[in-house]
Amino acid sequence: MNKILLIIKREYLTRVRKRTFIISTVLFPLLYLLLIFGTGYIAEKSKPDLKVALIDRSGLIREELVDKANKTDSSCTLTLVKNNTDSIITGFDSRGYDAYIVVPEHANWKKGIDSLQLNTHKTFGIGVIVPIQSKLNRIWNEIKNDSLGIDESKKIILATSTISLKINNSMNRNADAGTATVIGYVCGFLMYIILLLYGSQVMMGVMEEKTNRIAEVMISSVKSFQLMMGKIIGIGAVALTQFLIWIACILLIYIIGKYSGNNSGMMAGAVVQIQKAFTSVDLPLVVGCFIFYMLAGFFFYSSLYGAIGSAINEDMREAQSLSFPITMLIIFSIALMSSAISNPGSLLSLWASIVPFSSPIVMMARIPFGVPNTVPWWQLGLSMISLIGGFIFTTWFAGRIYRTGILMYGKKPSWKEMAKWAFRK
């Protein structure tokens, strides 16, 4: 036990003291915020400012309808043209227009128009066509409303007379499907990133020790299982430390936004939305289960990654080819997660949240929908027990591969050969 603790201490302190750990811990929240707000800012600034000439030969479109439609979206501007239409068609780009649309003479408000053409010399994507089409439909609806004698009061009634459907869960009154869906996706994708990122760190660490011949000295003093267990738990503690720091940063931002006294602005609005969202979720249970599944899932997968690292040399192509099946298991779990979020009580979701290969991702997608209503306690307990058992087995399995592979050089192993190492007496 003392040897395992020494290995854990060495793995943990070696990685925590590195500059890369400090930089990644600080930069990840900043980059995440930059990704959220930066992409929105870039998308807003990169909107095209198109000028489109709307040539009306039907006489149905009025100037005020076009002006009203232009106020809905600034990415394109429609300009009504009724005179000198031929000159606009032949030289629209020289007159400052990016494109032109012709409404034919036979256009009828009762029958509608099958399709119109956006004539241009440029290449546009669907993101440009949609707002123009939306404005034309808005104009045409106004023409139909005026022709049918529908005044503003009737328009308001038509616009507001819609049916909103909400789920009434008799077993869990506080359940909110929208919030649970968002939290489920966030937890699942965070788990996906953690398993891939830190699992590959275990593989790279083992490869580095094998290349530097450090493992030859260590394997003479400790058992392969102890070395593998210490390395996995040490790097897992690093992952947990980084995750807790990120949680602390989120809580700090939440507290500052709540008690800063400035109850107006984006921060205060975001805090209010977070408060409303989390009232329908058992947040302590979600966080506690996330920490468990993060560590147990990491232990499960990192032992396999460590076995691969011990069996290969410096060639990264070998590492990628051997680790591909394990990576595919994690990616397949993401596909199962989408199905579980759509129907968290299905039989597929149940088994996917119990099988150790997919339970860290799928179960974390189901838990926000409610425990014990959507996820009974026996399912949660069975999932945890099976994941712990799977971790113990994969660590034992990887340790037996490790004891042979760590001392083998110059040979490219296969999965079949690695299985023989594991079950060799």
C-alpha positions in Angstrom: 0.0 0.0 0.0 2.9 2.4 0.8 4.3 1.8 -2.6 1.0 2.7 -4.3 0.8 5.9 -2.3 4.4 6.8 -3.3 3.5 6.3 -6.9 0.3 8.3 -6.5 2.2 11.1 -4.9 4.9 11.2 -7.6 2.3 11.2 -10.5 0.2 13.9 -8.8 3.0 16.3 -7.8 4.8 15.9 -11.1 1.8 16.9 -13.2 0.4 19.6 -10.8 3.7 21.4 -10.7 4.0 21.7 -14.5 3.3 24.9 -16.2 1.0 23.2 -18.6 -1.3 22.2 -15.8 -1.5 25.8 -14.4 -2.0 27.3 -17.9 -4.7 24.8 -19.0 -6.5 25.2 -15.7 -6.7 29.0 -16.1 -7.1 29.1 -19.8 -9.9 26.5 -20.2 -12.6 28.7 -18.4 -11.4 31.7 -20.3 -11.4 29.9 -23.7 -14.8 28.5 -22.9 -16.2 32.0 -22.2 -14.5 33.3 -25.3 -16.0 30.5 -27.4 -19.5 31.3 -26.1 -19.4 35.1 -26.5 -16.8 35.3 -29.2 -18.6 33.1 -31.7 -21.8 35.1 -31.1 -20.0 38.4 -31.6 -18.2 37.1 -34.7 -21.5 35.8 -36.1 -23.2 39.2 -35.4 -20.4 41.2 -37.0 -20.0 38.8 -40.0 -23.7 39.2 -41.1 -23.8 40.4 -44.7 -25.4 43.7 -45.5 -27.1 42.8 -48.8 -29.1 45.2 -50.9 -31.8 43.5 -53.0 -34.0 45.2 -55.5 -37.6 44.0 -55.3 -39.1 44.6 -58.8 -42.9 44.5 -58.4 -44.8 44.0 -61.6 -48.0 42.8 -59.9 -48.8 46.1 -58.2 -49.7 44.3 -54.9 -46.6 45.3 -52.8 -46.6 48.7 -51.0 -43.7 50.7 -49.8 -44.8 50.6 -46.1 -44.9 46.8 -46.2 -41.3 46.6 -47.4 -40.2 49.1 -44.8 -41.9 47.1 -42.0 -40.3 43.9 -43.2 -36.8 45.5 -43.3 -37.0 46.3 -39.6 -37.1 42.6 -38.7 -33.6 41.8 -40.0 -30.7 44.1 -40.8 -28.7 41.5 -42.7 -30.5 42.3 -45.9 -32.4 45.3 -47.2 -35.2 45.1 -49.7 -35.8 48.1 -52.0 -39.1 48.3 -53.8 -38.8 49.2 -57.5 -41.7 49.9 -59.8 -40.2 52.2 -62.4 -37.3 51.7 -64.8 -37.3 48.0 -64.0 -35.5 47.0 -67.2 -32.5 49.2 -66.4 -32.3 47.6 -62.9 -32.3 44.1 -64.4 -29.5 44.8 -66.9 -27.3 46.8 -64.5 -28.3 46.1 -60.9 -24.8 45.7 -59.6 -23.7 49.0 -61.1 -26.6 50.6 -59.2 -25.4 49.3 -55.8 -27.6 46.2 -55.6 -26.3 42.7 -54.8 -29.3 40.9 -56.4 -32.8 41.5 -57.7 -36.1 39.7 -57.4 -39.0 40.0 -59.9 -42.6 39.6 -58.8 -44.5 38.7 -61.9 -47.7 40.4 -63.2 -49.8 37.3 -62.8 -49.1 37.1 -59.0 -52.4 36.6 -57.1 -52.8 36.9 -53.4 -55.3 34.1 -53.3 -53.3 31.5 -55.2 -49.9 32.7 -54.1 -46.6 32.4 -55.9 -44.9 29.1 -56.5 -41.4 30.4 -56.4 -39.3 33.5 -57.1 -35.7 33.7 -58.2 -32.9 35.6 -56.5 -30.9 36.8 -59.5 -27.3 37.7 -58.7 -23.7 37.5 -59.9 -22.4 36.3 -56.5 -22.6 32.9 -54.7 -24.7 32.9 -51.6 -25.3 30.2 -49.0 -28.6 29.2 -47.3 -27.9 31.7 -44.4 -28.4 34.6 -46.9 -31.5 33.2 -48.6 -33.4 32.5 -45.4 -33.8 36.1 -44.2 -34.7 37.3 -47.7 -37.3 34.6 -48.0 -38.6 35.4 -44.5 -39.1 39.0 -45.4 -41.0 38.1 -48.6 -43.3 35.8 -46.8 -43.9 38.5 -44.2 -44.8 41.0 -47.0 -47.1 38.4 -48.7 -48.9 37.6 -45.4 -49.6 41.3 -44.9 -51.0 41.5 -48.4 -53.3 38.5 -47.7 -54.4 40.0 -44.4 -55.3 43.3 -45.9 -57.1 41.7 -48.8 -59.1 39.6 -46.3 -59.9 42.6 -44.1 -58.0 41.4 -41.1 -57.2 44.4 -39.0 -54.4 44.8 -36.3 -56.6 43.5 -33.4 -57.4 40.3 -35.3 -53.7 39.9 -36.2 -52.8 40.1 -32.5 -55.4 37.4 -31.7 -54.1 35.1 -34.5 -50.5 35.6 -33.4 -51.2 34.9 -29.7 -53.7 32.1 -30.0 -51.1 29.3 -29.9 -50.9 26.2 -27.7 -47.9 25.6 -25.4 -47.4 22.1 -24.3 -45.5 21.3 -21.0 -44.8 18.0 -19.4 -46.7 17.4 -16.1 -44.7 14.7 -14.3 -46.9 13.4 -11.6 -43.9 11.6 -10.0 -41.6 14.6 -10.0 -43.4 18.0 -9.9 -40.1 19.9 -10.1 -38.9 18.1 -13.3 -38.1 20.3 -16.2 -37.2 18.5 -19.5 -35.5 21.5 -21.0 -33.1 22.1 -18.1 -32.4 18.3 -17.7 -31.7 18.0 -21.4 -29.1 20.9 -21.4 -27.4 19.6 -18.2 -27.4 16.0 -19.6 -25.7 17.1 -22.8 -23.2 19.3 -20.9 -22.3 16.5 -18.4 -22.1 13.9 -21.2 -19.7 16.0 -23.4 -17.6 17.0 -20.4 -17.2 13.3 -19.5 -16.3 12.6 -23.1 -13.6 15.2 -23.1 -12.2 14.2 -19.7 -12.0 10.5 -20.6 -10.2 11.2 -23.9 -7.9 13.9 -22.6 -6.7 12.3 -19.3 -6.9 8.7 -20.7 -4.4 9.7 -23.4 -2.2 11.4 -20.7 -1.9 8.0 -19.0 -0.9 6.4 -22.3 1.6 9.1 -23.1 3.0 8.9 -19.5 3.6 5.2 -19.8 5.1 5.6 -23.2 7.5 8.2 -21.8 8.6 6.0 -18.9 9.1 3.1 -21.3 11.2 5.2 -23.7 13.3 6.7 -20.9 13.8 3.2 -19.3 12.4 4.5 -16.0 9.9 1.8 -15.9 12.6 -0.9 -15.9 13.8 0.4 -12.5 10.3 0.8 -11.1 9.1 -2.6 -12.2 11.9 -4.2 -10.3 10.7 -2.7 -7.0 6.9 -2.8 -7.3 4.3 -5.2 -8.9 2.8 -4.3 -12.2 -0.7 -3.9 -10.7 0.6 -1.5 -8.0 2.4 0.6 -10.6 -0.6 0.7 -12.9 -3.0 1.5 -10.0 -0.7 4.3 -8.6 -0.3 5.9 -12.0 -4.1 5.8 -12.7 -5.1 7.2 -9.3 -2.4 9.9 -9.4 -3.5 11.2 -12.8 -7.1 10.8 -11.7 -6.4 13.1 -8.7 -5.0 15.6 -11.1 -8.2 15.5 -13.2 -10.3 15.9 -10.0 -8.2 18.9 -8.8 -8.6 20.6 -12.2 -12.4 20.0 -12.2 -12.9 21.3 -8.7 -10.9 24.4 -9.5 -13.3 25.0 -12.5 -16.3 24.4 -10.3 -14.9 26.9 -7.8 -14.5 29.5 -10.5 -18.1 29.0 -11.7 -19.4 29.4 -8.1 -17.2 32.5 -7.6 -18.7 34.1 -10.7 -22.2 33.1 -9.5 -21.6 34.7 -6.1 -20.1 37.9 -7.4 -23.0 38.3 -9.9 -25.5 37.7 -7.1 -24.1 39.9 -4.4 -22.3 42.6 -6.4 -25.3 44.9 -6.0 -25.6 45.5 -9.8 -28.8 43.7 -10.6 -28.9 44.9 -14.1 -26.9 43.7 -17.1 -25.8 40.5 -18.6 -24.2 39.0 -15.5 -27.3 39.5 -13.3 -29.6 38.2 -16.0 -27.4 35.1 -16.4 -27.4 34.5 -12.6 -31.2 34.7 -12.5 -31.5 32.2 -15.4 -29.1 29.8 -13.6 -31.2 30.1 -10.4 -34.4 29.4 -12.2 -32.9 26.5 -14.1 -31.3 24.7 -11.1 -34.5 24.8 -9.0 -35.8 21.8 -11.0 -32.5 19.8 -10.6 -31.0 18.1 -7.6 -27.7 19.9 -8.0 -25.7 18.3 -5.2 -26.7 14.8 -6.5 -25.7 15.8 -10.0 -22.3 17.2 -9.0 -21.6 14.2 -6.7 -22.5 11.6 -9.3 -20.5 13.5 -11.9 -17.4 13.4 -9.7 -17.9 9.6 -9.1 -18.5 8.8 -12.7 -15.7 11.0 -13.8 -13.2 9.2 -11.6 -14.5 5.7 -12.0 -14.9 6.2 -15.8 -11.4 7.6 -16.0 -10.0 4.7 -14.0 -11.8 2.2 -16.3 -10.6 3.7 -19.6 -7.2 4.9 -18.4 -6.2 1.4 -17.4 -6.8 0.3 -21.0 -4.9 3.3 -22.4 -2.1 2.5 -20.0 -1.9 -1.1 -21.3 -1.6 0.3 -24.8 1.1 2.7 -23.8 3.2 -0.1 -22.3 2.9 -2.3 -25.4 4.1 0.3 -28.0 7.3 2.2 -28.6 7.8 5.8 -29.7 5.7 5.4 -32.9 2.5 7.5 -32.5 0.9 5.7 -35.4 1.0 2.5 -33.4 -0.6 4.3 -30.4 -3.4 5.7 -32.6 -4.2 2.4 -34.3 -4.2 0.4 -31.0 -6.2 3.0 -29.1 -8.8 3.5 -31.9 -11.1 0.7 -30.6 -11.1 2.3 -27.1 -11.8 5.7 -28.6 -14.6 4.3 -30.6 -16.2 3.0 -27.5 -16.3 6.5 -26.0 -17.7 7.9 -29.3 -20.3 5.2 -29.4 -21.3 6.2 -25.8 -22.0 9.7 -27.1 -24.4 8.3 -29.7 -26.1 6.3 -26.9 -26.3 9.4 -24.8 -28.4 11.2 -27.4 -30.9 8.3 -27.4 -30.9 8.3 -23.6 -31.7 12.1 -23.4 -34.6 11.6 -25.9 -36.0 8.8 -23.9 -34.3 8.4 -20.5 -36.6 5.6 -19.3 -36.1 3.3 -22.3 -34.6 -0.2 -22.1 -31.6 0.9 -24.2 -30.9 3.8 -21.9 -31.1 1.4 -18.9 -28.6 -1.1 -20.2 -26.3 1.6 -21.6 -26.2 3.2 -18.2 -25.2 0.0 -16.5 -22.6 -1.5 -18.9 -19.3 0.0 -17.7 -18.1 0.9 -21.2 -20.9 3.5 -21.6 -22.3 4.1 -18.1 -20.1 7.2 -17.3 -21.6 9.2 -20.2 -25.1 7.7 -20.5 -25.9 7.6 -16.7 -24.8 11.3 -16.3 -27.2 12.1 -19.2 -30.1 10.4 -17.3 -29.5 11.6 -13.7 -30.7 15.3 -14.4 -34.1 13.9 -15.3 -34.7 12.8 -11.7 -33.7 10.3 -9.1 -35.4 8.1 -8.1 -38.3 8.8 -10.5 -36.6 8.5 -13.9 -33.5 6.7 -12.5 -34.5 4.4 -9.6 -31.9 4.0 -6.8 -31.3 0.3 -7.7 -30.3 1.3 -11.3 -27.9 4.0 -10.0 -26.4 1.6 -7.4 -26.1 -1.3 -10.0 -24.4 1.1 -12.4 -21.9 2.3 -9.8 -21.1 -1.3 -8.7 -20.7 -2.6 -12.2 -18.4 0.4 -13.1 -16.2 -0.3 -10.0 -16.0 -3.9 -10.9 -15.2 -3.1 -14.4 -12.4 -0.7 -13.2 -10.9 -3.5 -11.0 -11.0 -6.0 -13.9 -9.5 -3.6 -16.5 -6.8 -2.5 -14.1 -5.9 -6.2 -13.4 -6.1 -6.9 -17.2 -3.9 -3.9 -18.0 -1.4 -4.7 -15.3 -0.8 -8.1 -16.8 -0.2 -6.6 -20.2 1.9 -3.9 -18.6 4.3 -6.3 -16.9 5.2 -7.8 -20.3 4.8 -4.9 -22.7 6.8 -2.4 -20.6 10.0 -4.5 -21.0 9.5 -5.3 -24.7 11.1 -3.1 -27.4 11.3 -3.1 -31.1 8.2 -5.2 -31.8 4.7 -4.0 -32.8 2.1 -6.0 -30.9 -1.4 -6.8 -31.8 -4.6 -7.0 -29.7 -4.4 -10.8 -29.9 -0.9 -10.9 -28.7 -1.7 -8.5 -25.9 -4.6 -10.8 -24.8 -2.1 -13.7 -24.6 0.1 -11.6 -22.3 -2.9 -10.9 -20.0 -3.9 -14.5 -19.5 -0.4 -16.0 -19.5 0.4 -17.8 -16.2 
